[in-house]
Amino acid sequence: MSTGLMTSVALLGALAGWVAVPVARQFLATPAAGAAAVAVPTAAVAVPEAVAVPTAVAVPTAVGVPAAVGGAVRGRVPRRAALALAGAVAFGGLALTRGDDSALPALLAVAAVGPALVVTDLTALRLPDRLVGVTVLGGGCGLAATALATGQPGRLALAMVAALLSFAGHALLALLPRCRLGFGDVKLAAALGLPLGWLGWPTLRLGLLLPHVLAGTAVLVLLAAGRIRRDTPVPFGPAILAGAWLAVVLT
């Protein structure tokens, strides 16, 4: 891949990172939040003036855990510049290591959703089904088109088997006692198992192992620094995404 084309791909990644915050807000919006804007006739219910009605409840939070304030979820939103840089690095790394791979468009389609997933998990400890579904749709359609163009339907079937194995393995982990793996994490791991499986078993094995190494290391560092407690919920989605990306560029 030429330097100019690689730069263009990296700029697309920067754009995906820059728009991640507003995109994530759209997927985190709930009907309840919209219902708050509906006008309610004040004459319908008489509230005595002596009764103090709180308008918001402040809940102390640990690092990365959102507080429910006035019905809205508010967490630490990553800086858009940092997300743009991460997107550029992610896209650039894929272009550098997989520039001649026919599956590169599918890999980029999956990577484009990554920054928004990071935002939702860091700010609300959620990986919305619709956003994970976009990941599956982008990767699945891209790989299906690649299989059709290259005449490799068997490779697509192998990728689907890998996605099922990834789902089953993480689902079993989520059911273990005291395991804090959420089913949003399980579904994201399955979605990423599709492109990882397409690239082969070594890539899949590394992509399944690295997230746990990265997350475990991060938790130990945060515990040692006193930033979190043992019972503090920690988002796992960013580690799943980072581990999958590293597996793709390292194998």
Stockholm file with secondary structure:
# STOCKHOLM 1.0

chainA/1-251         MSTGLMTSVALLGALAGWVAVPVARQFLATPAAGAAAVAVPTAAVAVPEAVAVPTAVAVPTAVGVPAAVGGAVRGRVPRRAALALAGAVAFGGLALTRGDDSALPALLAVAAVGPALVVTDLTALRLPDRLVGVTVLGGGCGLAATALATGQPGRLALAMVAALLSFAGHALLALLPRCRLGFGDVKLAAALGLPLGWLGWPTLRLGLLLPHVLAGTAVLVLLAAGRIRRDTPVPFGPAILAGAWLAVVLT
#=GR chainA/1-251 SS CCHHHHHHHHHHHHHHHHTHHHHHHHHHCCHHHHHTTSCCCTTSSCCCTTSCCCSCCCCCCCTTCCEEETTEEECCCCCHHHHHHHHHHHHHHHHHHHTTCTTHHHHHHHHHHHHHHHHHHHHHSCCCHHHHHHHHHHHHHHHHHHHHHHTCHHHHHHHHHHHHHHHHHHHHHHHSTTCCCCHHHHHHHHHHHHHHHHHCHHHHHHHHHHHHHHHHHHHHHHHHTTSSCTTCCCCCHHHHHHHHHHHHHHC
#=GC SS_cons         CCHHHHHHHHHHHHHHHHTHHHHHHHHHCCHHHHHTTSCCCTTSSCCCTTSCCCSCCCCCCCTTCCEEETTEEECCCCCHHHHHHHHHHHHHHHHHHHTTCTTHHHHHHHHHHHHHHHHHHHHHSCCCHHHHHHHHHHHHHHHHHHHHHHTCHHHHHHHHHHHHHHHHHHHHHHHSTTCCCCHHHHHHHHHHHHHHHHHCHHHHHHHHHHHHHHHHHHHHHHHHTTSSCTTCCCCCHHHHHHHHHHHHHHC
//
